[in-house]
Amino acid sequence: MAFWQVRNNEFINLDDDVYVTDNPQVQWGLTLKGVFWAFTKIHAGYWHPMTWLSHMLDLDLWGLNPGGHHMTNLFFHVANAVFLFLLLLRMTGAPWQSGFVGALFALHPLHVESVAWVAERKDVLCAFFWLLTMWVYVRYVERPGFNRYLLIVLCFVLALMSKPMAVTLPFVMLLLDYWPLRRRKSEKIDHTFEIPVLESMDAGHPGVPFLRLVLEKFPLFFLTAVSGLLTILAQWKGGAITLLDKLPLETRIANALVSYVKYIGKMIWPDRLAILYPHPIILPIWEVATATVLLMIITVLVILARRKYPYYLVGWLWYLGTFVPVIGLVQAGPQAMADRFTYIPLIGLFMIIAFGIPDILAGWRYKRVALFTSGGLLLSVIMITTLLQLKLWQNNIRLFNHTLQVTANNSIIHNNLGLTLMRQGKDQEALVHYMKALEINPKYADAYYNLGTLLARQGNDQEAMVHFVKALQIRPDKAEFHNDLGVLLAKQGKMQDAVSHFTEVLRINPTYSKAYFNLGISLLNQGRNQEAAFYFNEALRINPKDPKVHNSLGVAMARQGKIQEAIAHYSRALQLHRDYADAYYNLGSLLTYQGKDQEAMTQYAEVLRINPLDAEAHYELGAILAHQGENEKAIVHLAEAIRIIPSHGKAHLALGMTHLGMGKKDLALAEYKTLLTINTNLANTLYQKISKYRN
């Protein structure tokens, strides 16, 4: 109920493009080719094939309808909440405490980001396999066996292939061995309330030495090391890891200590939540010192209380330990912290709350009433807070504006808000945000690039090129920057320079289909049709569902006289995009060339349905009608073509010829006079016909 409104949310203009909307590999859907890509390529800074496969399946199920993608996230979140409850119930036999942990996990507003952001599918999917691994582990503890252990390994691998944050899971298993599984031999735990235990862990079992528990998980630790190394290499390759010279180790440690405390604060009072918290770089000494002292005090207290309240230690170490991969010691990304990072770590604190408070109130006569009343009130409050937080995620404008209100110096959000506004045609508002982003961060390549894109769209090509060049000076390895600069150069006729940039794109990213397409267009404009066809085919190899490429390949085929292949590509373009006017027009032209006038007229009519102001379609339709003797209808379309483009020479010629055929020599002469100012050759052609005319 709390998350149901997520079905109406948009895709977010931050990473959702990388994962879904602009990712041609994902848009193949769940195919063998897509599966091969998911398992063999590192993309978006991760190797997480299970996440890619889930997005591909969503494309098959929902297409690009964002509601379906959000509902898949919600499905996994619901499953995780129920799974967490059942898991704790199985381990502890305490239904109310387990249920309260599950409810806090399900409803807490800090988890909105993981559910309402399609790109964070990796969070909810990883948690699903994380909890599944723990469930299988508990069954293994009940009755150890090789097959059950293999199942643990399999589930753990699936978690790692969803998001490498699962690397801490083997350490969490060791915590569970301490409590509630109570497998450790070295220390007796004094429980203040009776918890039913698993059959194989009753008082008759002496426990397992700690070293043996560690060795038992050696294969899992090995997989953790492999996954960690692979992730660091992937993020290094993708440029996501910040080097120590830009962000010193002492700064990272300071931010980590402060973040640990801030996350607790946001758990207690979830206010001013944002999609991106910029890294402060410099933190006040008092803030770092306070956080350090507070963390030390809590750690000492839970250690001292471990015999009587073992879940304090387990919950606290769960919280501290599962945050390690994302706490910023290895800085990947620009954030100081992120709400989504709390998805699994908060379970530790929720366990402390759910199991600790009943212990604190033990012996109080009104304990049951107090727990039910306060628990119900707390869940109601966080449910309402989650509902309000979800409203901020309805669309990009609302989310980004809120983020700018609750954070400072947020250049990335200014840039992305500008991009959203630009896509809505609000260029002036977008310009303000791009300039603000560059004011905050003068070396922000994406802001220069987006500003260049805006200027190019406004026809200011020279200034646009200046900004593209600045973007490339900062990030010479960005394929998009080279590609769009190449487009501008090609537009100015500097084909050699354009081809150089397109070639550089493919050196950086051999799977960048737009560069193949643009290379093909450049060659097509030079009449090098066979070479152009090669690059169009390469673009289709990467993204077979791009209607523009099919249309352009059709043109290249038609120019080579391969009529049937051209028709096949035009038809495929129209299957992929039923309102693609250029494909209808090109198909009509080909049919006209074949003398299939009636079929051609159908295609031109479709062009005019989509765009009634298409002068070329009016001209072609008028020319066919005139050829068929439908002079009155022909005049209507030819006159409309001239109204739309007064200098349309061929339309003036055809209109003059039509008038002449109807015996209207004066009107034909009028078209001749107009043609004299437009195209002398066409004027002479019409005049020759007029001269031969006999009343």
C-alpha positions, 0 to 999 in steps of 0.5 A, a space after each residue: 500500500 505504501 509503495 503502490 503509487 510507484 507504478 505511476 512514476 517516470 524513469 529518472 534522468 539519472 542512470 535509468 538511461 544507462 540501465 534501460 532507456 538508452 541501452 540498446 543491449 537491454 532493449 534487445 530483450 531477453 535473447 541469447 545475444 543479450 544473455 551473452 552480452 550480460 555475462 561477458 561485458 562490464 557496463 555501468 562500472 559493474 559486472 552484474 549479469 543478473 541485474 541486466 537479465 532482469 532489465 531485459 526481461 522487463 523490456 519483454 514484459 513491459 516495453 518502455 512503460 516505466 510503470 512495469 519496471 517500477 512494479 518489478 522493483 516493488 515485487 522484489 521489495 515485497 518479497 524481500 520483506 516477507 523473506 526477511 520475516 520468515 528467515 528471522 522467524 526460522 532462526 529465532 522462533 520470535 514472531 513479533 520481533 521478526 515481524 517488526 524487523 520485516 515491517 521496518 524494512 518494508 516501510 522505512 522511507 530510506 528504502 524508497 530510493 531502492 524501490 522507486 529508482 529503476 536503475 537500483 534494481 540491483 539493490 532489491 535483486 541482490 537483497 533477494 538472493 542475499 536473503 535466499 543465501 541466508 535461508 539456504 545457509 540456515 537449512 545447511 546448519 540444521 542438517 549439513 551436507 555437500 549438496 546444501 553447501 553447493 546451494 549456498 555457493 550458487 545463491 551467493 554467486 547469484 547475489 554477487 552477480 546482482 550487485 557486488 555489495 554482497 561481498 560482506 555476506 560471508 561475514 554476516 554468516 559468521 555473525 549469525 553463527 554467534 547469534 541467533 544460530 549459536 554455533 560458536 563454541 567459545 562463549 556461552 550466551 545468557 538469553 533473558 527471554 526464551 527463544 525456540 532454537 533449531 533442533 540441531 542447535 539445542 543444549 546437547 550440541 557442544 558448538 563449533 570452534 570459531 576457526 572451523 566456522 571460518 574455514 567452512 566459509 572459505 569458498 565464499 570468502 574466495 568468491 568475495 575476493 574475486 568479486 571485489 577485485 573484479 568490481 574495482 577493475 570494472 570501476 577503474 576502467 569506467 573511470 568511477 573510482 576517485 584517485 587518492 590525489 583527488 580525495 585523500 585517504 584521511 578525507 575518506 575515513 572522516 567522511 565514512 565516520 560521519 556517514 555512519 552516524 548520519 545514516 543512523 540519524 536519517 533512520 531515526 528522523 528521515 528528513 531532507 532525503 535526496 537522490 544525491 548528496 554531494 561529497 563535502 571534501 572538507 568536514 569540520 573537525 568537531 563533526 568527525 571527532 563527535 562521530 568517532 567518539 559516538 561510534 566508539 562508545 556504541 561499540 564498547 557498550 555492545 561488546 560489554 553487553 554481548 553475553 546478555 544481549 548478543 543481538 546488540 553486537 550482531 546487529 551493530 557489526 551487521 550495520 558497520 560491516 555491510 556498509 564497508 563496500 559503499 562507505 566511501 573508503 574506495 570512492 566510486 562516484 561523486 556521492 558522500 552517502 546514499 539512501 540506497 546504500 542502507 537497504 541491507 545494513 539497516 537490517 542490523 539496527 532494526 534487529 537491535 530495536 526489535 529484539 532490544 526494546 522488549 528486553 529493556 521493558 522486561 518485567 514492566 506490567 504494561 509492556 505488551 500494551 506499550 509495545 503494541 501501541 508504540 510499534 503501531 504508531 511508529 509503523 503508521 508514521 513511517 508509512 506516511 513518511 514513505 508515501 510523502 517521499 514517494 511523491 517526490 519520485 513521481 517525475 524528474 522535475 519534482 525529484 531534482 528540485 527537491 534535491 536542490 532544496 535540501 542539498 548545496 553545491 549539487 552540480 550533478 543535479 543542476 545538470 540533470 535538471 537542465 537536461 530534463 528541462 531541455 528535453 521538455 523544450 524549456 531551453 532558457 530554464 535549462 540554460 540557467 541550470 547548466 550555467 549553475 552547474 558550471 559555476 559550482 564545478 568549472 571542470 564538469 564535462 557533462 555540463 559543457 556537453 549538454 550546454 553544447 547540445 542545447 546551443 546546437 539545437 538552437 542553431 548556434 553551431 559555432 558556440 556549440 562546438 566550443 563547448 563540445 571541445 571544452 568537454 573533450 578537453 576534460 574527458 577525451 575518453 567520452 564517446 558521446 562527446 566525439 560523436 556529437 562534435 562529429 555530427 556538427 562538423 559533418 553538418 558544416 561539410 568538414 567530413 574528414 574531421 567528422 569521420 575522424 571523431 566518429 572513428 575515435 568513438 568506435 576506438 573508445 567504444 566499439 559497440 556505440 551504434 550511433 557512431 556507425 550510423 553517423 559514419 554511414 550517413 557521412 559516406 552516404 552523403 558522399 555517394 559511397 553507398 556500399 561503404 555506407 551500407 557496411 556501417 549501417 549493418 554494423 549499427 544494426 548488429 549492435 541495435 537491430 531495433 533502430 528504425 533510423 538505421 533501417 531507413 538509411 540502409 534502405 536508401 543505400 540499398 536503393 541507390 545500389 539498385 537492390 530494390 527488394 532489400 531496400 523495401 525490406 528495410 523501409 518496411 522494418 523501419 515502419 514496423 519498429 516506428 509506425 509513424 516514421 514519416 521519412 520511411 513512408 516517403 522513401 518507400 513511396 519514392 521507390 514505388 514511384 520509381 517502379 511505376 507502382 503509383 497507387 501504392 506510392 500514393 498510399 505511402 505519401 498519404 501516410 506522410 501527410 497524416 503524420 506531417 500535413 506540412 511535408 512539402 515533398 510529400 505534397 509535391 510527389 502526390 501532386 505529380 502522380 495525380 497529374 500523371 493520372 489526369 487528376 488535375 484538380 486534385 493535383 493542383 491542390 497538392 502542388 499549390 500546398 507544396 508551394 505554400 509551404 516552400 515558396 521556392 519549391 522549383 519542381 512544384 512550380 514546374 509541375 503546377 505550370 505543366 498541369 495548368 498548361 494541360 488544362 488549357 490555362 496558359 496564363 497560369 502556366 506563364 505565371 509559374 514560368 515567371 516565378 521560376 525565373 527567380 528560382 531556377 532558370 533551367 526549370 523555367 526554360 523547361 516550362 517555357 519550351 512546353 508553353 511555346 509548343 502549346 496550341 490553343 
